[in-house]
Amino acid sequence: MSSKRIHLSVPHMGVDERRFVGEAFDTNWLSTVGPNVDGFEREIAERLGGDVHALAVSSGTAALHLILRAIGVGHGDRVAVSTLTFAGSVWPVLYLGAEPVFIDSETTSWNVDPERLREYLGVAARHGRLPKAFIAVHLYGQHADLDPILEMCRQYGVTLIEDAAESLGATYRGRQTGTVADYSILSFNGNKIITTTGGGAVIARDPALLTRMKKWANQSREPAIEYVHAEYGFNYRMSNVLAGIGRGQLKVLDDRVARRRAIFARYREAFADLPGVTPQPEAPWGLHTRWLSVFSIDPAEVPVTPEEIVRELDREDIEARPVWRPMHMQPVFAGAHIVAGDVAQRLYETGICLPSSSSLAEDDQRRVIEAVRSVVSATAGRSR
Ligand SMILES: Cc1ncc(COP(=O)(O)O)c(C=O)c1O
């Protein structure tokens, strides 16, 4: 076993984070309000462009909860979601007593298949059971094909929400992630391309609605001297200390995208001669950040499951992960409505996420490459 464990995706600080955090200490803004929170929100919106505003909150999941409430999702409503995602894309649907409907992936980007969504919306419209919203997930740093999705959401009166938790830094037809729909979420969880240790943001075009969400996130305190509450609230604000980390991290976002893409390019080159090992494709509609480098292992060529690879790499002190288990295959969502699902299932059954930290040293990446090559060559030729 090697001396140092290689993790999947770790925080990578720049040079300014400590300064912003230090300022919070020096000025005693050790709270959920302060100059770093205001600055971070302003700088996120500036970075994204596209006439959007940002609200810094405690997590991406919290951000999604606020948006779903703001657009009026409630008990008995339906909300459609890409099935191939992390559960944080769906929990807030349950918090509001609504029902998720899962939509399958396509194979160009591994994101939601617009044709499947069209099929579902057509049937739902005929039955008078249209969903209130559709949450389009941008998987592993790459955009879903949003133009046709946006068009059909407009046609059917369904609100489109971008789950850009994994795609900060990515673009879609020249636009920054999170700026195509009217509502989006970002995540600054510790494993993301930039982090505040934990945190998230609501991105929205309508400043009035964002102000409402801000009030809810702050315990729904009405502007009064007393504690007056006309609506129920949450404690979802981001701390001024953590927002300071975020301000420093935003400054290095472009560098982190470039590094993750370079890591991916090295893997792709190193596995080019391995039959049956293919990367998540980069779709023609935008820049993929390669937040995670993900490969598909064709069982006809390499009869090994992602789980076996994860276990083998773990023996070498390397952390890898299978692709997200689709939501319609999760025990908690047993019986939920799924539109198709076989593409996402196949991606899950063959996909593997490799260490992708922007701080990954070349020698460590070599260790990962050797370990993967060794599992693949040991198993090629046997039956799965
Ligand atoms: C696609 C996706 N959506 C939502 C979330 C939830 O974000 P958070 O962990 O900040 O609550 C995550 C990740 O953490 C995610 O990967």
PDBQT file of the ligand as one rigid body, heavy atoms in Angstrom, charges set to zero:
ROOT
HETATM    1  C1  LIG A 401     -26.106  17.530  -8.769  1.00  0.00    +0.000 C 
HETATM    2  C2  LIG A 401     -26.143  17.980  -7.348  1.00  0.00    +0.000 A 
HETATM    3  N1  LIG A 401     -27.236  18.621  -6.895  1.00  0.00    +0.000 NA
HETATM    4  C3  LIG A 401     -27.316  19.080  -5.633  1.00  0.00    +0.000 A 
HETATM    5  C4  LIG A 401     -26.277  18.911  -4.759  1.00  0.00    +0.000 A 
HETATM    6  C5  LIG A 401     -26.446  19.407  -3.357  1.00  0.00    +0.000 C 
HETATM    7  O1  LIG A 401     -25.522  20.373  -3.005  1.00  0.00    +0.000 OA
HETATM    8  P1  LIG A 401     -25.087  20.516  -1.458  1.00  0.00    +0.000 P 
HETATM    9  O2  LIG A 401     -24.230  19.360  -1.120  1.00  0.00    +0.000 OA
HETATM   10  O3  LIG A 401     -24.345  21.823  -1.439  1.00  0.00    +0.000 OA
HETATM   11  O4  LIG A 401     -26.340  20.570  -0.658  1.00  0.00    +0.000 OA
HETATM   12  C6  LIG A 401     -25.112  18.255  -5.187  1.00  0.00    +0.000 A 
HETATM   13  C7  LIG A 401     -23.922  18.011  -4.377  1.00  0.00    +0.000 C 
HETATM   14  O5  LIG A 401     -23.549  18.060  -3.388  1.00  0.00    +0.000 OA
HETATM   15  C8  LIG A 401     -25.048  17.762  -6.506  1.00  0.00    +0.000 A 
HETATM   16  O6  LIG A 401     -23.972  17.097  -6.941  1.00  0.00    +0.000 OA
ENDROOT
TORSDOF 0
